[in-house]
Amino acid sequence: MSEPSEWLIYRGAGEPHEGIEQLPPPPPWRDFASRGAPASGEPDADGSADRRLGGHRHIAELHRPGAEELEMINAALYLRRPLLVTGTPGAGKSTLAHSVAHELGLGRVLRWPIVSRTTLLDGLYHYDAIARLQDVQIAAHGAAAGTGGAAAADGVGSYIRLGPLGTALLPSDRPRVLLIDELDKSDIDLPNDLLNVLEEGEFGIPELERIADRLPDGEAEVLDDDGDKVKVRGGRVQCTSFPFVVLTSNGERDFPAPLMRRCIHLELGRPDHQRLATFVRAHLGDEAARSGDDLIAHFLERSRSELLATDQLLNAIYLTDAAAPAGRDRLADLLIQRLDRPR
């Protein structure tokens, strides 16, 4: 057992030193090194999905749903209905979307994280009106004055980028997977605003609808959420395969009945020891799962009366495994603090 001070990088002694060189590699979900690599043109070239899924050992590959979970996922696939997944933080709600995309070969998961200021338009598309105005002004004062303005008007698609929801609704032979993460954090209006789009599977882009009759074949070229150029006909995006939509909620609020009746609802219980061990194994490897078995058991015991998140468990196992400090259990308890207030 190492001395308590041996694992410390910052020692609080006020003396400069080269201790940073002793810092071990980051946890897989916090490894941003791939951002320095040249863009490959592939979805997720920045490695963000790998960070979320545990690097090369994707948790999607190891996810094993229970019988009820499996039935509800397939019900949503068959019925072409959104799947509303509720449960405590770390129950595996987001993992479900990645697991389906991985197993069915549906490509990168389109992720739309929700915050209190999120609007429906954020998920559908973004129109950069300021950039377009600037380009029109530059063209009007350039050598090609008289043609630049028209070109900018017809090239309005160059200033439009589809969001995750908009991209998921593009025509395709196979459905995309869309993760609308933590919908319960939204403004009160967003769940209702989603209803029509999820029911009809289409939406209009007014900036394109106004000029559709002036475009070749009525088509405009825009960027999708993957950064690829796609064509929109008549200013409307209309899906041909309804996406597999996963709406997640930590249960912080209730949703309106009209949304609930349009969704398949799956409630995930607290993960058991086997699922937590799989979660740790996917992120940190077999050895970490074995060495952290006692921390997993302790985490489960505490979770019976406290609100905890599996991210905290991962942090505790990684740190105690990488640094192996004395007082391992005490440090783990410092990292795994209850998220609810004691009553």
Secondary structure, 3 states (H helix, E strand, C coil): CCCCCCCCCCCCCCCCCCHHHHCCCCCHHHCCHHHHCCCCCCCCCCCHHHHHHCCCCCHHHHCCCCHHHHHHHHHHHHHCCCEEEECCCCCCHHHHHHHHHHHHCCCCCEEEECCCCCCHHHHHEEECHHHHHHHHHHHHCCCCCCCHHHHHHHCHHHHEEECHHHHHCCCCCCCCEEEEECHHHCCCCHHHHHHHHHHHCEEECHHHHCCHHHCHHHEEEEECCCCCEEEEECCEEECCCCCEEEEEECCCCCCCHHHHHCCEEEECCCCCHHHHHHHHHHHHCHHHHHHCHHHHHHHHHHHCCCCCCHHHHHHHHHHHHHHCCCCHHHHHHHHCCCCCCCC
